[in-house]
Amino acid sequence: MGIGGGIFLIVVGAILAFAVSDMVSGVDLTMVGYICMAAGAITIVLALVMNAQRRKTSHTEYVEREDRRRVE
């Protein structure tokens, strides 16, 4: 999902928590908004941790060649 998805969840959650005043039977939209904001924050933290681990990883490439020259 990444950082963009986390920001999207935070924005949608904030809209549901603070801007929507409609009532849906059996659903508390304010709580759904807070849950979305928490999920977005967790997503951003996890994305930053994963990116930090990728930067610390080093890759070594070994290339094997077959020498077809004949040595006498």
Backbone as JSON, one array per atom type, in Angstrom:
{
  "sequence": "MGIGGGIFLIVVGAILAFAVSDMVSGVDLTMVGYICMAAGAITIVLALVMNAQRRKTSHTEYVEREDRRRVE",
  "N": [[0.84, -1.17, 0.0], [1.82, 1.34, 0.86], [3.16, 4.69, 1.35], [1.49, 6.57, 0.14], [-1.01, 5.29, 0.16], [-1.42, 5.16, 2.91], [-1.65, 7.88, 3.56], [-3.97, 8.43, 2.13], [-5.84, 6.85, 3.57], [-5.79, 8.2, 6.02], [-6.82, 10.7, 5.29], [-9.42, 10.03, 4.35], [-10.42, 8.94, 6.69], [-10.34, 11.18, 8.39], [-12.22, 12.81, 7.14], [-14.53, 11.25, 7.47], [-14.64, 11.19, 10.27], [-14.77, 13.88, 11.15], [-16.2, 15.55, 9.36], [-18.53, 14.42, 8.36], [-21.9, 14.29, 9.09], [-24.04, 12.67, 8.88], [-26.28, 9.98, 9.72], [-25.98, 6.51, 9.92], [-27.72, 3.55, 10.04], [-26.82, 1.4, 12.55], [-24.09, 1.8, 12.2], [-21.35, 3.55, 13.31], [-20.12, 6.33, 12.1], [-18.17, 8.11, 12.92], [-16.47, 6.55, 14.53], [-15.6, 4.73, 12.61], [-14.15, 6.47, 11.03], [-12.07, 7.19, 12.82], [-10.84, 4.7, 13.05], [-9.96, 4.3, 10.42], [-8.1, 6.4, 10.25], [-6.21, 5.54, 12.16], [-5.38, 3.14, 10.97], [-4.21, 4.19, 8.66], [-2.08, 5.66, 9.77], [-0.55, 3.57, 10.87], [0.06, 2.22, 8.51], [1.71, 4.09, 7.2], [3.89, 4.2, 8.99], [4.82, 1.53, 8.84], [5.51, 1.44, 6.11], [7.62, 3.28, 6.04], [9.47, 1.98, 7.69], [9.96, -0.34, 6.19], [11.1, 0.79, 3.88], [13.43, 1.86, 4.99], [14.78, -0.46, 5.68], [15.27, -1.52, 3.16], [17.11, 0.29, 2.13], [19.36, -0.23, 3.64], [20.19, -2.7, 2.8], [22.52, -4.55, 0.96], [23.54, -5.61, -2.27], [25.19, -8.17, -3.96], [26.54, -9.09, -6.99], [27.39, -11.9, -8.79], [29.07, -12.93, -11.62], [29.44, -15.55, -13.76], [31.68, -16.65, -16.15], [32.28, -18.56, -19.01], [35.21, -19.6, -20.32], [36.07, -20.13, -23.52], [38.38, -20.38, -24.92], [41.14, -22.15, -26.22], [43.82, -23.46, -24.52], [47.15, -24.2, -24.92]],
  "CA": [[0.0, 0.0, 0.0], [2.79, 2.42, 0.84], [2.93, 5.97, 2.02], [0.31, 7.2, -0.48], [-2.21, 4.63, 0.69], [-1.59, 5.59, 4.3], [-2.16, 9.25, 3.55], [-5.36, 8.34, 1.69], [-6.65, 6.37, 4.68], [-5.9, 9.27, 7.02], [-7.72, 11.74, 4.77], [-10.78, 9.5, 4.36], [-10.81, 8.82, 8.1], [-10.62, 12.51, 8.93], [-13.49, 13.26, 6.58], [-15.61, 10.53, 8.15], [-14.69, 11.5, 11.7], [-15.01, 15.28, 11.5], [-17.0, 16.31, 8.42], [-19.79, 13.77, 8.02], [-22.83, 14.29, 10.22], [-25.15, 11.76, 8.59], [-26.39, 8.8, 10.57], [-26.24, 5.26, 9.23], [-28.24, 2.62, 11.02], [-25.91, 0.35, 12.98], [-22.7, 2.13, 11.91], [-20.88, 4.82, 13.87], [-19.17, 6.83, 11.12], [-17.05, 8.74, 13.62], [-15.54, 5.49, 14.92], [-15.0, 4.23, 11.37], [-13.14, 7.46, 10.67], [-10.9, 7.03, 13.69], [-10.18, 3.43, 12.68], [-9.25, 4.55, 9.17], [-6.93, 7.23, 10.54], [-5.22, 4.7, 12.83], [-4.83, 2.23, 9.96], [-3.34, 5.0, 7.81], [-0.84, 5.95, 10.5], [0.21, 2.32, 10.94], [0.55, 1.95, 7.17], [2.83, 4.99, 6.94], [5.03, 3.76, 9.8], [5.34, 0.29, 8.26], [6.15, 1.76, 4.83], [8.91, 3.92, 6.33], [10.37, 0.94, 8.2], [10.35, -1.2, 5.07], [12.02, 1.55, 3.03], [14.71, 1.97, 5.69], [15.45, -1.76, 5.57], [15.73, -1.69, 1.78], [18.29, 1.11, 1.92], [20.5, -0.83, 4.33], [20.52, -3.97, 2.18], [23.45, -4.46, -0.16], [23.43, -6.74, -3.17], [26.41, -8.5, -4.68], [26.23, -9.89, -8.16], [28.5, -12.7, -9.29], [28.86, -13.33, -13.0], [30.36, -16.61, -14.15], [31.9, -16.72, -17.59], [32.98, -19.76, -19.46], [36.23, -19.22, -21.28], [36.11, -21.19, -24.53], [39.67, -20.4, -25.6], [41.93, -23.36, -26.02], [45.16, -23.16, -24.04], [48.07, -25.33, -25.18]],
  "C": [[0.89, 1.24, 0.0], [2.33, 3.69, 1.52], [1.67, 6.66, 1.46], [-0.99, 6.6, 0.02], [-2.48, 5.0, 2.13], [-2.15, 7.0, 4.41], [-3.63, 9.26, 3.12], [-6.27, 7.87, 2.82], [-6.84, 7.44, 5.76], [-6.89, 10.34, 6.56], [-9.18, 11.26, 4.8], [-11.29, 9.38, 5.8], [-11.13, 10.16, 8.72], [-11.93, 13.06, 8.4], [-14.65, 12.57, 7.28], [-15.75, 10.95, 9.61], [-15.16, 12.92, 11.98], [-16.0, 16.0, 10.59], [-18.37, 15.71, 8.12], [-20.69, 13.77, 9.26], [-24.04, 13.41, 9.98], [-25.12, 10.57, 9.54], [-26.7, 7.6, 9.69], [-26.65, 4.27, 10.29], [-27.23, 1.51, 11.3], [-24.44, 0.63, 12.75], [-22.39, 3.5, 12.51], [-19.78, 5.35, 12.95], [-17.98, 7.53, 11.76], [-16.02, 7.69, 14.02], [-14.86, 4.89, 13.7], [-13.91, 5.18, 10.89], [-11.89, 7.35, 11.52], [-10.13, 5.75, 13.38], [-9.39, 3.6, 11.38], [-8.0, 5.4, 9.4], [-5.85, 6.42, 11.24], [-4.57, 3.73, 11.85], [-3.88, 2.97, 9.02], [-2.02, 5.32, 8.49], [0.05, 4.71, 10.6], [0.82, 1.99, 9.58], [1.76, 2.82, 6.84], [4.06, 4.55, 7.72], [5.65, 2.5, 9.22], [6.04, 0.55, 6.93], [7.52, 2.4, 5.05], [9.92, 2.9, 6.86], [10.86, 0.05, 7.07], [11.32, -0.48, 4.13], [13.38, 1.69, 3.68], [15.48, 0.65, 5.61], [15.98, -1.97, 4.16], [17.0, -0.88, 1.52], [19.53, 0.49, 2.54], [20.98, -2.11, 3.67], [21.48, -3.73, 1.02], [23.34, -5.75, -0.98], [24.77, -6.93, -3.87], [26.04, -9.43, -5.82], [27.49, -10.59, -8.62], [28.15, -13.16, -10.69], [29.9, -14.37, -13.33], [30.45, -16.63, -15.67], [32.63, -18.01, -17.9], [33.94, -19.33, -20.55], [36.41, -20.36, -22.28], [37.43, -21.17, -25.33], [40.43, -21.66, -25.27], [43.36, -22.95, -25.64], [46.02, -24.39, -24.26], [49.43, -25.07, -24.63]]
}
